[in-house]
Amino acid sequence: MKSLCLRNPPVDQKTRRINPRGGSPLRTALVAVVGGIGLWAGMTPSAQAAFTVVEGVDFSNSRFTPTIIPSVLGTGDNVISGTLPGSSTIPDLDIFRVDNSDGLAITAITIHFSSFEPGSPFRPATVNLLAPNSGTITAGGNGTFLLPAVISNPANLTLELIGPGQPGSEFISAGSANYTVTISAIPEPAVTVFLGAAGMALLVGRARRQEPGPPGPG
């Protein structure tokens, strides 16, 4: 009676050279990228969530001592709402600073005005980006306005909002308005580019190591 001898099936040496572990190079690269993201996230402080702040006590009217918003800039739409009520013949000013401790990239700053009441004589409301660079809009009524400023990932932002009218002008009555400032922020794009490049480099390197070698004898 013949005995059974179980053997492993023959292995195609060329196939082994190309993909010795049977895994897909694309899958391997994907795993490497995901692992890199996890490693980066473990080494980098997680970004804060976006905040919403409503003016309670009147914001500062001094460029030298702006109100510091207590929440740091977070990922998403950060919203600051307030009023510019004016007082007698003096337009109201609100000046505040938002810190960006996570180094997020700013994608847009918009200002929405509502309940706009012009002063007499009429002067538009003004919004100035004082730091890190300059940008200005004027608003003659209700609406949403985009602040024309090029910003990457500043350490902080300082904005100045001036109610309808101009400080120092002669007014019979100052105007008023409500406002909502939205600062949109995302993680620094360079991080995404770095992780993508690292994943591609791993893919190319693995593919080169798996190229078939010269055929064996016989």
ZIKA-V81794 format. One record per pair of residues at least 24 apart in sequence whose C-alpha atoms are under 10 Angstrom apart, sorted by the first residue. I is the first residue (numbers start at 0). J is the second residue. Records with the same first field share a line. If there is no record, write none. Layout:
I: J + J
This chain:
12: 211 + 212 + 214 + 215
13: 210 + 211 + 212 + 213 + 214 + 215
14: 209 + 210 + 211
15: 209 + 211
16: 208 + 209 + 210 + 211 + 212 + 213
17: 206 + 207 + 208 + 209 + 210 + 211 + 212
18: 205 + 206 + 208 + 209 + 210 + 211
19: 209
24: 201 + 202 + 203 + 205 + 206 + 209
25: 198 + 199 + 201 + 202 + 203 + 205 + 206
26: 202
27: 198 + 201 + 202 + 205
28: 195 + 197 + 198 + 199 + 200 + 201 + 202 + 203 + 204 + 205
29: 195 + 198 + 199 + 201 + 202
30: 198
31: 194 + 197 + 198 + 199 + 201 + 202
32: 194 + 195 + 196 + 197 + 198 + 199 + 201 + 202
33: 194 + 195 + 198
34: 194 + 198
35: 193 + 194 + 195 + 197 + 198
36: 190 + 191 + 194 + 195
39: 190 + 194
43: 101
44: 101
45: 73 + 74 + 101 + 186
46: 71 + 72 + 73 + 74 + 99 + 100 + 101 + 102 + 103 + 185 + 186
47: 71 + 72 + 73 + 74 + 75 + 99 + 100 + 101 + 103
48: 72 + 73 + 74 + 75 + 76 + 77
49: 73 + 74 + 75 + 76 + 77 + 78 + 182 + 183 + 184
50: 74 + 75 + 76 + 77 + 78 + 79 + 181 + 182
51: 76 + 77 + 78 + 79 + 80 + 180 + 181
52: 77 + 78 + 79 + 80 + 81 + 179 + 180
53: 78 + 79 + 80 + 81 + 82 + 179
54: 79 + 80 + 81 + 82 + 93
55: 80 + 81 + 82
56: 81
57: 81 + 82 + 83 + 91 + 92 + 93 + 94
58: 82 + 83 + 91 + 92 + 93 + 94 + 95
59: 91 + 92 + 93 + 94 + 95 + 159
60: 91 + 92 + 93 + 94 + 95 + 159 + 160 + 161
61: 92 + 93 + 94 + 95 + 159
62: 92 + 93 + 94 + 95 + 96 + 129 + 157 + 158 + 159
63: 94
64: 94 + 95 + 96
65: 93 + 94 + 95 + 96 + 97 + 157 + 158 + 159
66: 93 + 94 + 95 + 96 + 97 + 157 + 158
67: 94 + 95 + 96 + 97 + 98 + 157
68: 95 + 96 + 97 + 98
69: 96 + 97 + 98
70: 97 + 98 + 99
71: 96 + 97 + 98 + 99 + 100 + 101 + 155
72: 97 + 98 + 99 + 100 + 101 + 102 + 103 + 105 + 154 + 155 + 156 + 182 + 183 + 184 + 185
73: 98 + 99 + 100 + 101 + 102 + 103 + 182 + 183 + 184 + 185 + 186
74: 101 + 103 + 104 + 105 + 182 + 183 + 184 + 185 + 186
75: 103 + 105 + 106 + 181 + 182 + 183 + 184 + 185 + 186
76: 106 + 107 + 108 + 180 + 181 + 182 + 183 + 184 + 185
77: 108 + 180 + 181 + 182 + 183 + 184
78: 108 + 109 + 110 + 179 + 180 + 181 + 182 + 183
79: 110 + 178 + 179 + 180 + 181 + 182
80: 110 + 111 + 112 + 177 + 178 + 179 + 180 + 181
81: 112 + 160 + 176 + 177 + 178 + 179 + 180
82: 112 + 113 + 114 + 160 + 162 + 175 + 176 + 177 + 178 + 179
83: 115 + 124 + 160 + 161 + 162 + 163 + 173 + 174 + 175 + 176 + 177 + 178
84: 115 + 116 + 162 + 163 + 173 + 174 + 175 + 176 + 177
85: 118 + 161 + 162 + 163 + 164 + 172 + 173 + 174 + 175 + 176
86: 172 + 173 + 174 + 175
87: 170 + 171 + 172 + 173 + 174
88: 118 + 119 + 164 + 166 + 167 + 168 + 169 + 170 + 171 + 172 + 173 + 174
89: 118 + 162 + 163 + 164 + 165 + 166 + 167 + 168 + 169 + 170 + 171 + 172 + 173 + 174
90: 118 + 122 + 124 + 161 + 162 + 163 + 164 + 165 + 166 + 167 + 168 + 170 + 172 + 173 + 174 + 175
91: 124 + 160 + 161 + 162 + 163 + 164 + 165 + 166 + 173 + 174 + 175 + 176
92: 124 + 125 + 126 + 159 + 160 + 161 + 162 + 163 + 165 + 166
93: 126 + 158 + 159 + 160 + 161 + 162
94: 126 + 127 + 128 + 129 + 157 + 158 + 159 + 160 + 161
95: 129 + 156 + 157 + 158 + 159 + 160
96: 129 + 130 + 155 + 156 + 157 + 158 + 159
97: 154 + 155 + 156 + 157 + 158 + 182
98: 153 + 154 + 155 + 156 + 157
99: 152 + 153 + 154 + 155 + 156 + 184
100: 152 + 153 + 154 + 155
101: 152 + 153 + 154 + 186 + 187
102: 151 + 152 + 153 + 154 + 155 + 184 + 185 + 186 + 187
103: 151 + 152 + 153 + 154 + 183 + 184 + 185 + 186 + 187 + 188
104: 150 + 151 + 152 + 153 + 183 + 184 + 185 + 186 + 187 + 188 + 189
105: 149 + 150 + 151 + 152 + 153 + 156 + 182 + 183 + 184 + 185 + 186 + 187
106: 148 + 149 + 150 + 151 + 152 + 182 + 183 + 184 + 185
107: 145 + 146 + 147 + 148 + 149 + 150 + 181 + 182 + 183 + 184
108: 144 + 145 + 146 + 147 + 148 + 150 + 180 + 181 + 182 + 183 + 184
109: 143 + 144 + 145 + 146 + 147 + 179 + 180 + 181 + 182 + 183
110: 136 + 138 + 142 + 143 + 144 + 145 + 146 + 160 + 178 + 179 + 180 + 181 + 182
111: 138 + 140 + 141 + 142 + 143 + 144 + 145 + 176 + 177 + 178 + 179 + 180 + 181
112: 138 + 139 + 140 + 141 + 142 + 143 + 144 + 176 + 177 + 178 + 179 + 180
113: 140 + 141 + 142 + 143 + 175 + 176 + 177 + 178 + 179
114: 140 + 141 + 142 + 175 + 176 + 177 + 178
115: 139 + 140 + 141 + 142 + 162 + 163 + 174 + 175 + 176 + 177 + 178
116: 140 + 141 + 162 + 163 + 173 + 174 + 175 + 176 + 177
117: 162 + 163 + 164 + 172 + 173 + 174 + 175 + 176
118: 162 + 163 + 164 + 165 + 170 + 171 + 172 + 173 + 174 + 175
119: 163 + 164 + 169 + 170 + 171 + 172 + 173 + 174
120: 163 + 164 + 168 + 169 + 170 + 171 + 172 + 173 + 174
121: 163 + 164 + 165 + 170 + 172 + 173 + 174
122: 162 + 163 + 164 + 165 + 168 + 170 + 173 + 174
123: 161 + 162 + 163 + 164 + 165 + 174
124: 160 + 161 + 162 + 163 + 164 + 165 + 174 + 175 + 176
125: 159 + 160 + 161 + 162 + 163 + 164 + 165
126: 158 + 159 + 160 + 161 + 162
127: 157 + 158 + 159 + 160 + 161
128: 156 + 157 + 158 + 159 + 160
129: 156 + 157 + 158 + 159
130: 154 + 155 + 156 + 157 + 158 + 159
131: 155 + 156 + 157 + 158
132: 156 + 157
133: 158
134: 158
135: 159 + 160
136: 160
137: 161 + 163
138: 162 + 163
139: 163
140: 176
141: 176 + 177 + 178
142: 178
143: 178 + 179 + 180
144: 180
145: 180 + 181
146: 180
151: 184 + 187 + 188
152: 184 + 185 + 186 + 187
156: 182
